[in-house]
Amino acid sequence: VSDGKWLYRVGILKLKKIVDRTGAGDAFGSGFVAGLIRATGNKQPATSKNIEFAIQLASANATSCLQKMGAKNGLLKKKENIFKFGKVKIEKQPLQITN
């Protein structure tokens, strides 16, 4: 993930068993957007803390999706604990663009 200034490298949450991979990438994307909206109150710009929260929510949503059959059955509900699978490791480094 990048905000144009920083690159956020994201680890993975370990699972004992993956039931179905269908929709996990979409679950990450939708979880990230939901996390940004939740963290910022839909105000711009997002801070590093907001982005890291969104990454945690995205990872939890994708992980939850992997535990159920189908693309929608495992999606997190708004009130669910996003840290029930643990916290994903996030490494933050300056973004370097070369021409």
C-alpha positions in Angstrom: 0.0 0.0 0.0 1.3 3.5 -0.7 0.0 7.0 0.0 2.5 8.6 -2.4 5.0 9.4 0.3 5.3 6.1 2.2 5.3 2.4 1.1 3.5 0.1 3.6 4.7 -3.5 3.3 2.1 -5.9 4.8 2.7 -9.3 6.3 0.1 -12.1 6.4 -2.1 -13.5 9.2 -1.6 -17.2 9.6 -4.5 -19.6 9.3 -4.7 -23.3 10.2 -7.0 -24.0 7.3 -8.0 -22.1 4.2 -11.5 -23.1 3.0 -11.8 -21.0 -0.2 -9.7 -18.2 -1.7 -12.6 -16.8 -3.8 -13.1 -13.1 -3.0 -10.1 -12.7 -0.7 -8.5 -10.0 -2.8 -11.8 -8.1 -3.2 -12.3 -8.5 0.6 -8.9 -6.9 1.2 -9.8 -4.0 -1.1 -13.2 -3.3 0.3 -11.9 -3.7 3.8 -9.2 -1.1 3.1 -11.7 1.4 1.8 -14.0 0.8 4.7 -11.1 1.1 7.1 -10.1 4.5 5.7 -13.6 5.8 5.9 -14.0 4.5 9.4 -10.7 6.0 10.6 -10.9 9.4 8.9 -14.6 10.0 9.1 -14.4 10.4 5.3 -12.2 13.5 5.7 -9.0 13.9 3.7 -6.1 13.4 3.9 -5.6 10.2 5.7 -2.7 10.0 8.2 -0.2 7.1 8.5 -2.2 5.9 11.6 -5.4 5.9 9.5 -3.7 3.9 6.7 -2.3 1.4 9.2 -5.8 0.9 10.7 -7.2 0.4 7.2 -4.6 -2.2 6.4 -5.4 -4.1 9.7 -9.1 -4.1 8.8 -8.4 -5.1 5.2 -6.2 -8.0 6.3 -8.8 -9.2 8.8 -11.6 -9.0 6.2 -9.5 -11.0 3.7 -8.5 -13.6 6.4 -12.1 -14.0 7.5 -13.2 -14.5 3.8 -10.7 -17.4 3.5 -12.4 -19.3 6.2 -15.8 -19.6 4.5 -16.9 -21.0 1.2 -17.7 -18.3 -1.4 -16.9 -14.7 -1.8 -19.3 -13.1 0.7 -19.9 -15.6 3.5 -16.8 -14.7 5.5 -16.9 -10.9 5.2 -16.7 -9.2 8.5 -19.7 -7.4 10.0 -19.3 -3.8 11.1 -19.2 -4.6 14.9 -16.8 -7.6 14.6 -13.4 -7.5 16.3 -10.9 -6.9 13.6 -8.1 -8.2 15.7 -9.6 -11.6 16.4 -7.0 -13.2 14.0 -4.2 -11.1 15.5 -2.4 -8.0 14.1 -0.6 -8.1 10.7 3.0 -6.8 10.7 3.3 -3.5 8.8 6.7 -2.1 7.7 6.7 1.5 6.6 9.5 3.0 4.4 9.9 6.2 2.4 8.6 5.7 -1.2 11.4 6.1 -3.7 10.4 6.7 -7.3 13.1 6.5 -9.9 12.9 7.6 -13.5 
